[in-house]
Every structure is written in C-alpha cells, then in structure tokens.
C-alpha cells in the first residue's frame, strides 16, 4: 500500500519530498501529497518525517 499522509500531523516541511527517490511526494499549500502511482513503498518518507505524519496503512 502506498504511503499515506495524516493531514492533521503534517507541517508541510518537505523532508519527505526531499528524501523520496521516486519523486512521489509533493508539498502543496503546506501539506504533503503522495502520488500513489509513483510511490514504490520504500518507506523512506515514513522514517524521515519529524511529525510522524506519514504511514503505510
């Protein structure tokens, strides 16, 4: 399952987008958005998020 952003926890810092090797994450209006078509479930974004705003479930 592709990564999922928990909107209430996301601060829009962009750390997840910077670390994503597949460019599957963009930050728009201070909110990270995952493109499920590009996400390859590597979970790098989950580990880097300082707010725990990204999950795989």
PyMOL Python script that loads the backbone (N, CA, C, O; Angstrom):
from pymol import cmd

cmd.read_pdbstr("""\
ATOM      1  N   UNK A   1       0.839  -1.171   0.000  1.00  0.00           N
ATOM      2  CA  UNK A   1       0.000   0.000   0.000  1.00  0.00           C
ATOM      3  C   UNK A   1       0.890   1.243   0.000  1.00  0.00           C
ATOM      4  O   UNK A   1       1.846   1.315   0.772  1.00  0.00           O
ATOM      5  N   UNK A   2       0.591   2.212  -0.848  1.00  0.00           N
ATOM      6  CA  UNK A   2       1.390   3.442  -0.897  1.00  0.00           C
ATOM      7  C   UNK A   2       1.315   4.210   0.426  1.00  0.00           C
ATOM      8  O   UNK A   2       0.398   4.013   1.223  1.00  0.00           O
ATOM      9  N   UNK A   3       2.279   5.069   0.639  1.00  0.00           N
ATOM     10  CA  UNK A   3       2.307   5.896   1.840  1.00  0.00           C
ATOM     11  C   UNK A   3       1.074   6.801   1.877  1.00  0.00           C
ATOM     12  O   UNK A   3       0.505   7.152   0.844  1.00  0.00           O
ATOM     13  N   UNK A   4       0.685   7.162   3.086  1.00  0.00           N
ATOM     14  CA  UNK A   4      -0.491   7.988   3.304  1.00  0.00           C
ATOM     15  C   UNK A   4      -0.124   9.105   4.270  1.00  0.00           C
ATOM     16  O   UNK A   4       0.554   8.866   5.269  1.00  0.00           O
ATOM     17  N   UNK A   5      -0.568  10.325   3.977  1.00  0.00           N
ATOM     18  CA  UNK A   5      -0.267  11.473   4.828  1.00  0.00           C
ATOM     19  C   UNK A   5      -1.436  11.729   5.781  1.00  0.00           C
ATOM     20  O   UNK A   5      -2.587  11.837   5.356  1.00  0.00           O
ATOM     21  N   UNK A   6      -1.126  11.823   7.060  1.00  0.00           N
ATOM     22  CA  UNK A   6      -2.121  12.175   8.061  1.00  0.00           C
ATOM     23  C   UNK A   6      -2.144  13.708   8.104  1.00  0.00           C
ATOM     24  O   UNK A   6      -1.242  14.337   8.657  1.00  0.00           O
ATOM     25  N   UNK A   7      -3.169  14.285   7.523  1.00  0.00           N
ATOM     26  CA  UNK A   7      -3.244  15.738   7.340  1.00  0.00           C
ATOM     27  C   UNK A   7      -3.074  16.525   8.634  1.00  0.00           C
ATOM     28  O   UNK A   7      -2.404  17.558   8.643  1.00  0.00           O
ATOM     29  N   UNK A   8      -3.663  16.060   9.709  1.00  0.00           N
ATOM     30  CA  UNK A   8      -3.601  16.794  10.976  1.00  0.00           C
ATOM     31  C   UNK A   8      -2.194  16.846  11.574  1.00  0.00           C
ATOM     32  O   UNK A   8      -1.905  17.707  12.404  1.00  0.00           O
ATOM     33  N   UNK A   9      -1.330  15.938  11.160  1.00  0.00           N
ATOM     34  CA  UNK A   9       0.035  15.895  11.688  1.00  0.00           C
ATOM     35  C   UNK A   9       1.062  16.546  10.770  1.00  0.00           C
ATOM     36  O   UNK A   9       2.150  16.911  11.216  1.00  0.00           O
ATOM     37  N   UNK A  10       0.727  16.691   9.499  1.00  0.00           N
ATOM     38  CA  UNK A  10       1.676  17.212   8.509  1.00  0.00           C
ATOM     39  C   UNK A  10       1.881  18.717   8.682  1.00  0.00           C
ATOM     40  O   UNK A  10       0.926  19.494   8.716  1.00  0.00           O
ATOM     41  N   UNK A  11       3.161  19.108   8.791  1.00  0.00           N
ATOM     42  CA  UNK A  11       3.519  20.522   8.924  1.00  0.00           C
ATOM     43  C   UNK A  11       3.972  21.112   7.589  1.00  0.00           C
ATOM     44  O   UNK A  11       4.252  22.307   7.497  1.00  0.00           O
ATOM     45  N   UNK A  12       4.042  20.271   6.558  1.00  0.00           N
ATOM     46  CA  UNK A  12       4.449  20.753   5.244  1.00  0.00           C
ATOM     47  C   UNK A  12       5.914  21.118   5.153  1.00  0.00           C
ATOM     48  O   UNK A  12       6.286  21.975   4.351  1.00  0.00           O
ATOM     49  N   UNK A  13       6.756  20.487   5.959  1.00  0.00           N
ATOM     50  CA  UNK A  13       8.182  20.831   5.992  1.00  0.00           C
ATOM     51  C   UNK A  13       8.927  20.405   4.729  1.00  0.00           C
ATOM     52  O   UNK A  13       9.939  21.009   4.374  1.00  0.00           O
ATOM     53  N   UNK A  14       8.433  19.367   4.048  1.00  0.00           N
ATOM     54  CA  UNK A  14       9.046  18.916   2.801  1.00  0.00           C
ATOM     55  C   UNK A  14      10.153  17.893   2.955  1.00  0.00           C
ATOM     56  O   UNK A  14      10.745  17.482   1.958  1.00  0.00           O
ATOM     57  N   UNK A  15      10.451  17.470   4.171  1.00  0.00           N
ATOM     58  CA  UNK A  15      11.509  16.473   4.372  1.00  0.00           C
ATOM     59  C   UNK A  15      11.203  15.191   3.622  1.00  0.00           C
ATOM     60  O   UNK A  15      12.103  14.572   3.054  1.00  0.00           O
ATOM     61  N   UNK A  16       9.952  14.791   3.615  1.00  0.00           N
ATOM     62  CA  UNK A  16       9.552  13.564   2.928  1.00  0.00           C
ATOM     63  C   UNK A  16       9.766  13.668   1.414  1.00  0.00           C
ATOM     64  O   UNK A  16      10.232  12.723   0.776  1.00  0.00           O
ATOM     65  N   UNK A  17       9.425  14.808   0.862  1.00  0.00           N
ATOM     66  CA  UNK A  17       9.583  15.022  -0.584  1.00  0.00           C
ATOM     67  C   UNK A  17      11.056  15.010  -0.972  1.00  0.00           C
ATOM     68  O   UNK A  17      11.418  14.507  -2.036  1.00  0.00           O
ATOM     69  N   UNK A  18      11.902  15.564  -0.113  1.00  0.00           N
ATOM     70  CA  UNK A  18      13.338  15.602  -0.400  1.00  0.00           C
ATOM     71  C   UNK A  18      13.968  14.221  -0.399  1.00  0.00           C
ATOM     72  O   UNK A  18      14.883  13.955  -1.179  1.00  0.00           O
ATOM     73  N   UNK A  19      13.488  13.337   0.470  1.00  0.00           N
ATOM     74  CA  UNK A  19      14.104  12.016   0.610  1.00  0.00           C
ATOM     75  C   UNK A  19      13.507  10.979  -0.351  1.00  0.00           C
ATOM     76  O   UNK A  19      14.119   9.932  -0.563  1.00  0.00           O
ATOM     77  N   UNK A  20      12.353  11.236  -0.924  1.00  0.00           N
ATOM     78  CA  UNK A  20      11.692  10.252  -1.793  1.00  0.00           C
ATOM     79  C   UNK A  20      12.477  10.031  -3.095  1.00  0.00           C
ATOM     80  O   UNK A  20      12.604  10.952  -3.902  1.00  0.00           O
ATOM     81  N   UNK A  21      13.002   8.821  -3.301  1.00  0.00           N
ATOM     82  CA  UNK A  21      13.777   8.553  -4.513  1.00  0.00           C
ATOM     83  C   UNK A  21      12.917   8.452  -5.771  1.00  0.00           C
ATOM     84  O   UNK A  21      13.448   8.465  -6.882  1.00  0.00           O
ATOM     85  N   UNK A  22      11.615   8.353  -5.616  1.00  0.00           N
ATOM     86  CA  UNK A  22      10.713   8.191  -6.762  1.00  0.00           C
ATOM     87  C   UNK A  22       9.946   9.466  -7.089  1.00  0.00           C
ATOM     88  O   UNK A  22       9.108   9.479  -7.992  1.00  0.00           O
ATOM     89  N   UNK A  23      10.233  10.537  -6.354  1.00  0.00           N
ATOM     90  CA  UNK A  23       9.559  11.837  -6.567  1.00  0.00           C
ATOM     91  C   UNK A  23       8.048  11.688  -6.487  1.00  0.00           C
ATOM     92  O   UNK A  23       7.308  12.311  -7.248  1.00  0.00           O
ATOM     93  N   UNK A  24       7.601  10.853  -5.554  1.00  0.00           N
ATOM     94  CA  UNK A  24       6.174  10.569  -5.405  1.00  0.00           C
ATOM     95  C   UNK A  24       5.472  11.541  -4.458  1.00  0.00           C
ATOM     96  O   UNK A  24       4.251  11.491  -4.305  1.00  0.00           O
ATOM     97  N   UNK A  25       6.242  12.424  -3.823  1.00  0.00           N
ATOM     98  CA  UNK A  25       5.654  13.331  -2.843  1.00  0.00           C
ATOM     99  C   UNK A  25       5.905  14.776  -3.242  1.00  0.00           C
ATOM    100  O   UNK A  25       7.025  15.161  -3.580  1.00  0.00           O
ATOM    101  N   UNK A  26       4.851  15.557  -3.197  1.00  0.00           N
ATOM    102  CA  UNK A  26       4.954  16.995  -3.408  1.00  0.00           C
ATOM    103  C   UNK A  26       4.350  17.688  -2.190  1.00  0.00           C
ATOM    104  O   UNK A  26       3.545  17.102  -1.466  1.00  0.00           O
ATOM    105  N   UNK A  27       4.742  18.923  -1.975  1.00  0.00           N
ATOM    106  CA  UNK A  27       4.175  19.712  -0.879  1.00  0.00           C
ATOM    107  C   UNK A  27       3.438  20.879  -1.512  1.00  0.00           C
ATOM    108  O   UNK A  27       4.024  21.712  -2.203  1.00  0.00           O
ATOM    109  N   UNK A  28       2.140  20.916  -1.257  1.00  0.00           N
ATOM    110  CA  UNK A  28       1.280  21.958  -1.793  1.00  0.00           C
ATOM    111  C   UNK A  28       0.479  22.561  -0.655  1.00  0.00           C
ATOM    112  O   UNK A  28      -0.131  21.832   0.128  1.00  0.00           O
ATOM    113  N   UNK A  29       0.473  23.861  -0.556  1.00  0.00           N
ATOM    114  CA  UNK A  29      -0.268  24.570   0.496  1.00  0.00           C
ATOM    115  C   UNK A  29       0.078  24.024   1.881  1.00  0.00           C
ATOM    116  O   UNK A  29      -0.805  23.797   2.709  1.00  0.00           O
ATOM    117  N   UNK A  30       1.395  23.812   2.125  1.00  0.00           N
ATOM    118  CA  UNK A  30       1.904  23.331   3.418  1.00  0.00           C
ATOM    119  C   UNK A  30       1.341  21.970   3.810  1.00  0.00           C
ATOM    120  O   UNK A  30       1.102  21.701   4.987  1.00  0.00           O
ATOM    121  N   UNK A  31       1.133  21.114   2.808  1.00  0.00           N
ATOM    122  CA  UNK A  31       0.654  19.756   3.052  1.00  0.00           C
ATOM    123  C   UNK A  31       1.318  18.814   2.052  1.00  0.00           C
ATOM    124  O   UNK A  31       1.306  19.065   0.847  1.00  0.00           O
ATOM    125  N   UNK A  32       1.894  17.730   2.562  1.00  0.00           N
ATOM    126  CA  UNK A  32       2.498  16.726   1.693  1.00  0.00           C
ATOM    127  C   UNK A  32       1.399  15.910   1.022  1.00  0.00           C
ATOM    128  O   UNK A  32       0.381  15.581   1.631  1.00  0.00           O
ATOM    129  N   UNK A  33       1.635  15.594  -0.246  1.00  0.00           N
ATOM    130  CA  UNK A  33       0.685  14.797  -1.023  1.00  0.00           C
ATOM    131  C   UNK A  33       1.464  13.676  -1.699  1.00  0.00           C
ATOM    132  O   UNK A  33       2.466  13.926  -2.369  1.00  0.00           O
ATOM    133  N   UNK A  34       1.004  12.442  -1.521  1.00  0.00           N
ATOM    134  CA  UNK A  34       1.664  11.280  -2.116  1.00  0.00           C
ATOM    135  C   UNK A  34       0.920  10.870  -3.377  1.00  0.00           C
ATOM    136  O   UNK A  34      -0.300  10.705  -3.366  1.00  0.00           O
ATOM    137  N   UNK A  35       1.667  10.706  -4.465  1.00  0.00           N
ATOM    138  CA  UNK A  35       1.090  10.200  -5.713  1.00  0.00           C
ATOM    139  C   UNK A  35       1.181   8.682  -5.650  1.00  0.00           C
ATOM    140  O   UNK A  35       2.275   8.130  -5.770  1.00  0.00           O
ATOM    141  N   UNK A  36       0.051   7.988  -5.465  1.00  0.00           N
ATOM    142  CA  UNK A  36       0.094   6.528  -5.321  1.00  0.00           C
ATOM    143  C   UNK A  36       0.611   5.816  -6.568  1.00  0.00           C
ATOM    144  O   UNK A  36       1.073   4.678  -6.478  1.00  0.00           O
ATOM    145  N   UNK A  37       0.543   6.459  -7.717  1.00  0.00           N
ATOM    146  CA  UNK A  37       1.054   5.863  -8.945  1.00  0.00           C
ATOM    147  C   UNK A  37       2.573   5.851  -9.008  1.00  0.00           C
ATOM    148  O   UNK A  37       3.165   5.040  -9.719  1.00  0.00           O
ATOM    149  N   UNK A  38       3.202   6.753  -8.263  1.00  0.00           N
ATOM    150  CA  UNK A  38       4.664   6.832  -8.255  1.00  0.00           C
ATOM    151  C   UNK A  38       5.287   6.176  -7.027  1.00  0.00           C
ATOM    152  O   UNK A  38       6.443   5.756  -7.072  1.00  0.00           O
ATOM    153  N   UNK A  39       4.545   6.085  -5.948  1.00  0.00           N
ATOM    154  CA  UNK A  39       5.053   5.519  -4.694  1.00  0.00           C
ATOM    155  C   UNK A  39       5.386   4.038  -4.870  1.00  0.00           C
ATOM    156  O   UNK A  39       4.581   3.259  -5.381  1.00  0.00           O
ATOM    157  N   UNK A  40       6.585   3.671  -4.436  1.00  0.00           N
ATOM    158  CA  UNK A  40       7.040   2.278  -4.528  1.00  0.00           C
ATOM    159  C   UNK A  40       7.190   1.643  -3.148  1.00  0.00           C
ATOM    160  O   UNK A  40       7.833   0.604  -3.001  1.00  0.00           O
ATOM    161  N   UNK A  41       6.592   2.277  -2.137  1.00  0.00           N
ATOM    162  CA  UNK A  41       6.536   1.720  -0.787  1.00  0.00           C
ATOM    163  C   UNK A  41       7.904   1.465  -0.169  1.00  0.00           C
ATOM    164  O   UNK A  41       8.086   0.486   0.555  1.00  0.00           O
ATOM    165  N   UNK A  42       8.858   2.332  -0.448  1.00  0.00           N
ATOM    166  CA  UNK A  42      10.195   2.160   0.133  1.00  0.00           C
ATOM    167  C   UNK A  42      10.233   2.584   1.603  1.00  0.00           C
ATOM    168  O   UNK A  42      11.132   2.180   2.341  1.00  0.00           O
ATOM    169  N   UNK A  43       9.274   3.386   2.026  1.00  0.00           N
ATOM    170  CA  UNK A  43       9.095   3.845   3.403  1.00  0.00           C
ATOM    171  C   UNK A  43      10.148   4.836   3.888  1.00  0.00           C
ATOM    172  O   UNK A  43      10.220   5.111   5.086  1.00  0.00           O
ATOM    173  N   UNK A  44      10.956   5.373   2.996  1.00  0.00           N
ATOM    174  CA  UNK A  44      11.938   6.384   3.395  1.00  0.00           C
ATOM    175  C   UNK A  44      11.242   7.594   4.010  1.00  0.00           C
ATOM    176  O   UNK A  44      11.737   8.171   4.978  1.00  0.00           O
ATOM    177  N   UNK A  45      10.113   7.973   3.458  1.00  0.00           N
ATOM    178  CA  UNK A  45       9.368   9.133   3.956  1.00  0.00           C
ATOM    179  C   UNK A  45       8.847   8.914   5.368  1.00  0.00           C
ATOM    180  O   UNK A  45       8.799   9.847   6.170  1.00  0.00           O
ATOM    181  N   UNK A  46       8.463   7.699   5.666  1.00  0.00           N
ATOM    182  CA  UNK A  46       7.946   7.379   6.999  1.00  0.00           C
ATOM    183  C   UNK A  46       9.029   7.599   8.045  1.00  0.00           C
ATOM    184  O   UNK A  46       8.763   8.151   9.112  1.00  0.00           O
ATOM    185  N   UNK A  47      10.239   7.171   7.746  1.00  0.00           N
ATOM    186  CA  UNK A  47      11.338   7.266   8.696  1.00  0.00           C
ATOM    187  C   UNK A  47      11.849   8.693   8.877  1.00  0.00           C
ATOM    188  O   UNK A  47      12.355   9.028   9.948  1.00  0.00           O
ATOM    189  N   UNK A  48      11.728   9.534   7.860  1.00  0.00           N
ATOM    190  CA  UNK A  48      12.281  10.889   7.917  1.00  0.00           C
ATOM    191  C   UNK A  48      11.313  11.914   8.501  1.00  0.00           C
ATOM    192  O   UNK A  48      11.746  12.961   8.983  1.00  0.00           O
ATOM    193  N   UNK A  49      10.027  11.636   8.466  1.00  0.00           N
ATOM    194  CA  UNK A  49       9.034  12.628   8.903  1.00  0.00           C
ATOM    195  C   UNK A  49       9.179  12.938  10.397  1.00  0.00           C
ATOM    196  O   UNK A  49       9.033  12.040  11.227  1.00  0.00           O
ATOM    197  N   UNK A  50       9.465  14.203  10.750  1.00  0.00           N
ATOM    198  CA  UNK A  50       9.660  14.549  12.151  1.00  0.00           C
ATOM    199  C   UNK A  50       8.367  14.551  12.967  1.00  0.00           C
ATOM    200  O   UNK A  50       8.415  14.544  14.197  1.00  0.00           O
ATOM    201  N   UNK A  51       7.220  14.559  12.300  1.00  0.00           N
ATOM    202  CA  UNK A  51       5.936  14.605  12.997  1.00  0.00           C
ATOM    203  C   UNK A  51       5.184  13.281  12.967  1.00  0.00           C
ATOM    204  O   UNK A  51       4.095  13.176  13.531  1.00  0.00           O
ATOM    205  N   UNK A  52       5.749  12.276  12.320  1.00  0.00           N
ATOM    206  CA  UNK A  52       5.056  11.001  12.211  1.00  0.00           C
ATOM    207  C   UNK A  52       3.778  11.101  11.389  1.00  0.00           C
ATOM    208  O   UNK A  52       2.805  10.388  11.636  1.00  0.00           O
ATOM    209  N   UNK A  53       3.798  11.999  10.408  1.00  0.00           N
ATOM    210  CA  UNK A  53       2.604  12.277   9.614  1.00  0.00           C
ATOM    211  C   UNK A  53       2.403  11.342   8.428  1.00  0.00           C
ATOM    212  O   UNK A  53       1.390  11.427   7.733  1.00  0.00           O
ATOM    213  N   UNK A  54       3.364  10.451   8.193  1.00  0.00           N
ATOM    214  CA  UNK A  54       3.253   9.545   7.052  1.00  0.00           C
ATOM    215  C   UNK A  54       3.217   8.112   7.552  1.00  0.00           C
ATOM    216  O   UNK A  54       4.016   7.707   8.397  1.00  0.00           O
ATOM    217  N   UNK A  55       2.287   7.368   7.019  1.00  0.00           N
ATOM    218  CA  UNK A  55       2.116   5.975   7.420  1.00  0.00           C
ATOM    219  C   UNK A  55       1.919   5.107   6.169  1.00  0.00           C
ATOM    220  O   UNK A  55       1.607   5.614   5.092  1.00  0.00           O
ATOM    221  N   UNK A  56       2.101   3.825   6.330  1.00  0.00           N
ATOM    222  CA  UNK A  56       1.898   2.900   5.209  1.00  0.00           C
ATOM    223  C   UNK A  56       0.540   2.234   5.280  1.00  0.00           C
ATOM    224  O   UNK A  56       0.196   1.439   4.405  1.00  0.00           O
ATOM    225  N   UNK A  57      -0.229   2.540   6.292  1.00  0.00           N
ATOM    226  CA  UNK A  57      -1.558   1.910   6.431  1.00  0.00           C
ATOM    227  C   UNK A  57      -2.647   2.946   6.443  1.00  0.00           C
ATOM    228  O   UNK A  57      -3.824   2.603   6.552  1.00  0.00           O
TER     229      UNK A  57
END
""", "prot")
cmd.dss("prot")
cmd.show_as("cartoon", "prot")
cmd.util.cbc("prot")
cmd.orient("prot")
